[in-house]
């Protein structure tokens, strides 16, 4: 009898899990279990909801976007550094060639 109730309960829980986003409560549930502070857990959940309503993205998606933009910026900086180094080398070669032509004429 108990096994039937447990199986039925798990079946219903699994069936209804698709109706709500279970991930939305993972953060506050962890906060509640680790700190024991219900106010902190409620603020965590509320702030997540506000961020989602304001930006249209979850806080995790916002962090991913920020990370991607930082990666793109760092790639651009590296490319610019390489371009600048190439330009410096070319300028040095030109100066050396000018010096050679000026001082070592045939």
N, CA, C and O of each residue as an XYZ file, in Angstrom:
424
protein
N       0.815     -1.195      0.000
C       0.000      0.000      0.000
C       0.861      1.263      0.000
O       0.579      2.220     -0.722
N       1.916      1.253      0.820
C       2.796      2.420      0.903
C       3.560      2.580     -0.411
O       3.751      3.699     -0.888
N       3.989      1.481     -0.986
C       4.721      1.543     -2.243
C       3.858      2.139     -3.354
O       4.354      2.893     -4.191
N       2.576      1.805     -3.362
C       1.677      2.354     -4.373
C       1.532      3.849     -4.200
O       1.482      4.579     -5.190
N       1.463      4.329     -2.956
C       1.342      5.764     -2.692
C       2.606      6.498     -3.121
O       2.541      7.573     -3.717
N       3.744      5.911     -2.815
C       5.017      6.544     -3.193
C       5.139      6.604     -4.704
O       5.508      7.641     -5.256
N       4.834      5.507     -5.376
C       4.917      5.487     -6.840
C       3.928      6.467     -7.448
O       4.267      7.191     -8.385
N       2.710      6.497     -6.927
C       1.700      7.430     -7.427
C       2.138      8.872     -7.193
O       1.985      9.723     -8.069
N       2.680      9.141     -6.016
C       3.156     10.493     -5.705
C       4.290     10.919     -6.623
O       4.291     12.046     -7.117
N       5.246     10.048     -6.857
C       6.354     10.357     -7.764
C       5.866     10.568     -9.195
O       6.359     11.442     -9.909
N       4.893      9.756     -9.602
C       4.331      9.907    -10.938
C       3.657     11.266    -11.101
O       3.871     11.949    -12.102
N       2.844     11.660    -10.123
C       2.156     12.956    -10.184
C       3.167     14.104    -10.127
O       3.045     15.087    -10.857
N       4.167     13.967     -9.252
C       5.200     14.996     -9.139
C       5.946     15.160    -10.459
O       6.210     16.280    -10.894
N       6.279     14.055    -11.082
C       6.965     14.085    -12.367
C       6.074     14.681    -13.457
O       6.552     15.421    -14.316
N       4.818     14.366    -13.422
C       3.873     14.876    -14.402
C       3.693     16.384    -14.271
O       3.638     17.096    -15.274
N       3.604     16.868    -13.045
C       3.376     18.287    -12.812
C       4.656     19.121    -12.846
O       4.592     20.350    -12.827
N       5.804     18.473    -12.896
C       7.067     19.209    -12.897
C       7.217     20.057    -14.154
O       7.910     21.074    -14.136
N       6.581     19.654    -15.229
C       6.670     20.422    -16.462
C       5.809     21.671    -16.441
O       5.994     22.551    -17.281
N       4.886     21.774    -15.522
C       3.985     22.929    -15.474
C       4.662     24.166    -14.906
O       4.322     25.285    -15.292
N       5.583     23.992    -14.024
C       6.272     25.124    -13.397
C       7.769     24.971    -13.645
O       8.267     23.875    -13.904
N       8.454     26.068    -13.560
C       9.899     25.980    -13.757
C      10.550     25.596    -12.432
O      10.650     26.418    -11.521
N      10.986     24.358    -12.329
C      11.575     23.918    -11.060
C      12.914     24.596    -10.778
O      13.335     24.694     -9.625
N      13.574     25.060    -11.825
C      14.856     25.729    -11.623
C      14.734     27.067    -10.944
O      15.705     27.553    -10.363
N      13.563     27.678    -10.999
C      13.377     28.996    -10.399
C      13.475     28.946     -8.886
O      13.824     29.942     -8.252
N      13.176     27.819     -8.314
C      13.214     27.716     -6.859
C      14.489     27.051     -6.340
O      14.663     26.927     -5.127
N      15.376     26.624     -7.228
C      16.588     25.954     -6.771
C      17.493     26.897     -5.988
O      18.016     26.527     -4.937
N      17.678     28.107     -6.491
C      18.538     29.073     -5.805
C      18.017     29.419     -4.424
O      18.746     29.284     -3.442
N      16.762     29.867     -4.324
C      16.227     30.177     -2.996
C      16.169     28.960     -2.071
O      16.360     29.093     -0.862
N      15.911     27.784     -2.625
C      15.881     26.582     -1.782
C      17.264     26.304     -1.218
O      17.403     25.918     -0.057
N      18.276     26.499     -2.034
C      19.647     26.306     -1.546
C      19.985     27.349     -0.487
O      20.593     27.031      0.535
N      19.590     28.589     -0.735
C      19.833     29.655      0.239
C      19.146     29.335      1.556
O      19.729     29.507      2.627
N      17.921     28.876      1.475
C      17.160     28.538      2.674
C      17.819     27.391      3.428
O      17.907     27.422      4.655
N      18.281     26.385      2.705
C      18.868     25.226      3.380
C      20.244     25.549      3.953
O      20.610     25.020      5.002
N      21.007     26.399      3.291
C      22.362     26.675      3.775
C      22.363     27.715      4.893
O      23.113     27.583      5.860
N      21.535     28.743      4.768
C      21.558     29.803      5.776
C      20.436     29.671      6.796
O      20.581     30.120      7.934
N      19.329     29.068      6.409
C      18.192     28.953      7.307
C      17.400     30.236      7.418
O      16.526     30.356      8.277
N      17.694     31.190      6.565
C      17.053     32.496      6.632
C      15.982     32.580      5.542
O      16.300     32.608      4.353
N      14.726     32.620      5.949
C      13.643     32.669      4.965
C      13.572     34.015      4.269
O      13.189     34.085      3.101
N      13.934     35.086      4.967
C      13.914     36.413      4.358
C      14.921     36.484      3.207
O      14.625     37.009      2.133
N      16.096     35.950      3.454
C      17.131     35.956      2.421
C      16.700     35.117      1.218
O      16.932     35.505      0.073
N      16.084     33.989      1.474
C      15.613     33.138      0.385
C      14.513     33.841     -0.404
O      14.483     33.761     -1.632
N      13.615     34.527      0.291
C      12.551     35.270     -0.388
C      13.094     36.413     -1.219
O      12.610     36.661     -2.323
N      14.099     37.117     -0.701
C      14.717     38.203     -1.463
C      15.429     37.665     -2.702
O      15.399     38.286     -3.765
N      16.059     36.520     -2.559
C      16.732     35.901     -3.694
C      15.737     35.562     -4.795
O      15.967     35.863     -5.966
N      14.646     34.943     -4.415
C      13.619     34.578     -5.391
C      12.997     35.833     -6.015
O      12.800     35.893     -7.229
N      12.690     36.826     -5.189
C      12.073     38.060     -5.684
C      12.993     38.818     -6.635
O      12.550     39.323     -7.667
N      14.262     38.894     -6.286
C      15.197     39.601     -7.165
C      15.353     38.877     -8.491
O      15.464     39.517     -9.537
N      15.364     37.551     -8.462
C      15.429     36.790     -9.708
C      14.219     37.076    -10.589
O      14.350     37.243    -11.801
N      13.044     37.131     -9.974
C      11.818     37.419    -10.733
C      11.852     38.832    -11.311
O      11.459     39.038    -12.459
N      12.320     39.813    -10.522
C      12.389     41.194    -11.010
C      13.363     41.319    -12.181
O      13.069     41.990    -13.171
N      14.504     40.681    -12.065
C      15.489     40.728    -13.145
C      14.918     40.107    -14.409
O      15.115     40.624    -15.508
N      14.207     38.994    -14.247
C      13.608     38.323    -15.397
C      12.535     39.189    -16.042
O      12.446     39.248    -17.268
N      11.727     39.856    -15.242
C      10.688     40.735    -15.800
C      11.299     41.955    -16.471
O      10.829     42.381    -17.527
N      12.339     42.523    -15.875
C      12.938     43.750    -16.401
C      13.714     43.509    -17.687
O      13.588     44.269    -18.647
N      14.521     42.444    -17.705
C      15.384     42.208    -18.860
C      14.813     41.203    -19.848
O      15.208     41.185    -21.014
N      13.894     40.373    -19.395
C      13.367     39.330    -20.259
C      14.252     38.099    -20.296
O      13.980     37.149    -21.030
N      15.311     38.119    -19.502
C      16.227     36.987    -19.428
C      16.426     36.627    -17.966
O      16.268     37.462    -17.075
N      16.774     35.379    -17.739
C      17.072     34.964    -16.371
C      18.443     35.524    -15.980
O      19.231     35.890    -16.852
N      18.730     35.591    -14.685
C      20.052     36.078    -14.266
C      21.203     35.269    -14.860
O      22.255     35.828    -15.170
N      21.016     33.968    -15.021
C      22.072     33.131    -15.620
C      22.310     33.532    -17.077
O      23.456     33.618    -17.519
N      21.228     33.779    -17.822
C      21.364     34.197    -19.221
C      22.069     35.549    -19.306
O      22.881     35.768    -20.206
N      21.765     36.455    -18.378
C      22.439     37.749    -18.356
C      23.928     37.588    -18.108
O      24.741     38.262    -18.739
N      24.288     36.699    -17.193
C      25.709     36.461    -16.929
C      26.409     35.860    -18.141
O      27.556     36.202    -18.428
N      25.732     34.974    -18.847
C      26.320     34.401    -20.064
C      26.567     35.482    -21.106
O      27.615     35.497    -21.750
N      25.599     36.393    -21.275
C      25.762     37.470    -22.242
C      26.929     38.380    -21.878
O      27.708     38.778    -22.744
N      27.046     38.707    -20.594
C      28.151     39.553    -20.141
C      29.477     38.851    -20.401
O      30.438     39.476    -20.850
N      29.528     37.576    -20.123
C      30.753     36.815    -20.337
C      31.130     36.776    -21.815
O      32.304     36.910    -22.162
N      30.138     36.594    -22.685
C      30.413     36.566    -24.122
C      30.929     37.909    -24.621
O      31.860     37.959    -25.424
N      30.325     39.003    -24.144
C      30.787     40.319    -24.588
C      32.205     40.581    -24.104
O      32.999     41.183    -24.827
N      32.539     40.141    -22.894
C      33.905     40.324    -22.399
C      34.899     39.521    -23.229
O      36.000     39.992    -23.514
N      34.509     38.311    -23.616
C      35.394     37.497    -24.449
C      35.619     38.153    -25.802
O      36.737     38.171    -26.317
N      34.540     38.697    -26.378
C      34.672     39.366    -27.675
C      35.571     40.585    -27.572
O      36.393     40.831    -28.454
N      35.415     41.353    -26.492
C      36.248     42.535    -26.303
C      37.713     42.159    -26.140
O      38.590     42.826    -26.691
N      37.984     41.098    -25.390
C      39.370     40.690    -25.200
C      39.981     40.203    -26.516
O      41.163     40.437    -26.768
N      39.187     39.527    -27.359
C      39.692     39.105    -28.669
C      40.022     40.310    -29.532
O      41.039     40.325    -30.226
N      39.151     41.336    -29.487
C      39.412     42.545    -30.265
C      40.686     43.235    -29.794
O      41.474     43.719    -30.607
N      40.889     43.279    -28.469
C      42.096     43.903    -27.937
C      43.343     43.159    -28.382
O      44.349     43.775    -28.731
N      43.275     41.823    -28.368
C      44.424     41.032    -28.803
C      44.731     41.280    -30.268
O      45.893     41.398    -30.655
N      43.672     41.358    -31.097
C      43.875     41.623    -32.517
C      44.498     42.995    -32.728
O      45.401     43.157    -33.549
N      44.007     43.987    -31.978
C      44.554     45.334    -32.101
C      46.019     45.375    -31.673
O      46.824     46.074    -32.290
N      46.371     44.632    -30.622
C      47.764     44.592    -30.182
C      48.647     43.995    -31.271
O      49.742     44.493    -31.535
N      48.165     42.921    -31.903
C      48.944     42.299    -32.972
C      49.116     43.248    -34.155
O      50.193     43.325    -34.746
N      48.054     43.967    -34.495
C      48.145     44.927    -35.591
C      49.139     46.028    -35.259
O      49.935     46.434    -36.106
N      49.088     46.511    -34.017
C      50.014     47.565    -33.607
C      51.454     47.086    -33.637
O      52.348     47.831    -34.039
N      51.691     45.839    -33.214
C      53.048     45.296    -33.249
C      53.555     45.183    -34.680
O      54.719     45.475    -34.956
N      52.679     44.758    -35.591
C      53.076     44.659    -36.994
C      53.420     46.034    -37.555
O      54.402     46.188    -38.281
N      52.611     47.028    -37.217
C      52.881     48.388    -37.682
C      54.199     48.904    -37.131
O      54.970     49.536    -37.854
N      54.467     48.638    -35.851
C      55.730     49.067    -35.246
C      56.918     48.411    -35.935
O      57.932     49.063    -36.184
N      56.797     47.131    -36.243
C      57.878     46.437    -36.936
C      58.124     47.040    -38.307
O      59.270     47.233    -38.712
N      57.044     47.337    -39.022
C      57.176     47.940    -40.351
C      57.829     49.314    -40.257
O      58.678     49.658    -41.079
N      57.438     50.092    -39.263
C      58.030     51.423    -39.092
C      59.511     51.319    -38.752
O      60.319     52.105    -39.248
N      59.875     50.344    -37.902
C      61.283     50.149    -37.564
C      62.089     49.749    -38.793
O      63.207     50.225    -38.990
N      61.517     48.867    -39.625
C      62.206     48.463    -40.845
C      62.424     49.652    -41.767
O      63.488     49.792    -42.371
N      61.410     50.510    -41.873
C      61.540     51.699    -42.721
C      62.646     52.615    -42.197
O      63.439     53.139    -42.978
N      62.700     52.806    -40.891
C      63.735     53.657    -40.303
C      65.122     53.076    -40.540
O      66.070     53.795    -40.856
N      65.222     51.745    -40.379
C      66.515     51.095    -40.609
C      66.935     51.247    -42.064
O      68.095     51.539    -42.351
N      65.995     51.050    -42.980
C      66.313     51.197    -44.406
C      66.705     52.627    -44.739
O      67.626     52.834    -45.530
N      66.043     53.614    -44.166
C      66.407     55.012    -44.387
C      67.811     55.290    -43.874
O      68.609     55.958    -44.533
N      68.102     54.761    -42.676
C      69.424     54.969    -42.086
C      70.500     54.330    -42.950
O      71.552     54.926    -43.180
N      70.239     53.129    -43.425
C      71.189     52.427    -44.278
C      71.434     53.179    -45.571
O      72.572     53.311    -46.021
N      70.352     53.674    -46.166
C      70.506     54.420    -47.415
C      71.276     55.705    -47.207
O      72.054     56.119    -48.067
N      71.064     56.321    -46.090
C      71.705     57.601    -45.798
C      73.184     57.422    -45.467
O      74.022     58.190    -45.939
N      73.504     56.431    -44.674
C      74.861     56.280    -44.172
C      75.713     55.261    -44.901
O      76.939     55.309    -44.799
N      75.118     54.362    -45.615
C      75.877     53.323    -46.288
C      75.610     53.349    -47.795
O      75.250     52.338    -48.396
N      75.792     54.505    -48.375
C      75.606     54.630    -49.837
C      76.726     53.930    -50.558
O      77.855     53.857    -50.074
N      76.398     53.422    -51.713
C      77.408     52.722    -52.504
C      78.060     53.662    -53.453
O      78.943     53.261    -54.210
